[in-house]
Amino acid sequence: MPQLNPSPWLAILIFSWSVFLIVIPPKIMAHSFPNEPTLQSTEKPKAEPWNWPWH
């Protein structure tokens, strides 16, 4: 039964995992987002009361 021969499947397994572990992570880590988040100021905004007429 040829499916029990581990020789080609072991090579395919090792090659595919080497691609996943060596080639793909640097490509993912090099990705940059187009809109980098900016830091918000630590000063709290001044809250103004609402003076709506309730009638």
C-alpha positions as CSV (number, residue, x, y, z in Angstrom):
1,M,0.0,0.0,0.0
2,P,1.8,3.1,-1.2
3,Q,0.0,5.6,1.1
4,L,1.9,4.0,4.1
5,N,5.3,5.0,2.6
6,P,6.3,8.0,4.7
7,S,9.1,9.2,2.4
8,P,7.2,11.7,0.2
9,W,4.7,12.8,2.9
10,L,7.4,13.5,5.4
11,A,9.2,15.7,2.9
12,I,6.0,17.5,2.1
13,L,5.2,18.0,5.8
14,I,8.7,19.4,6.5
15,F,8.7,21.6,3.5
16,S,5.2,23.0,4.2
17,W,6.0,23.7,7.9
18,S,9.3,25.4,6.9
19,V,7.3,27.7,4.6
20,F,4.9,28.5,7.4
21,L,7.6,29.1,10.0
22,I,10.4,30.8,7.9
23,V,8.8,32.5,4.9
24,I,5.4,33.7,6.1
25,P,6.1,35.4,9.5
26,P,8.6,38.0,8.2
27,K,6.1,39.0,5.5
28,I,3.3,39.4,8.1
29,M,5.6,41.3,10.6
30,A,6.7,43.7,7.8
31,H,3.1,44.7,7.1
32,S,2.3,48.2,8.0
33,F,-1.1,49.7,8.5
34,P,-2.0,52.8,6.3
35,N,-3.4,54.7,9.3
36,E,-1.0,54.5,12.3
37,P,-2.8,55.3,15.5
38,T,-1.9,58.7,17.1
39,L,-1.6,59.2,20.8
40,Q,-4.4,61.1,22.5
41,S,-3.7,63.9,24.8
42,T,-3.9,63.0,28.5
43,E,-5.8,66.2,29.3
44,K,-9.5,65.5,29.8
45,P,-11.9,67.5,27.7
46,K,-14.0,70.1,29.5
47,A,-17.5,68.9,29.9
48,E,-20.1,71.6,29.4
49,P,-23.6,71.2,30.9
50,W,-26.5,70.9,28.6
51,N,-29.0,73.7,29.2
52,W,-32.0,72.4,27.2
53,P,-35.4,73.8,28.0
54,W,-37.5,70.8,29.2
55,H,-41.1,71.7,28.3
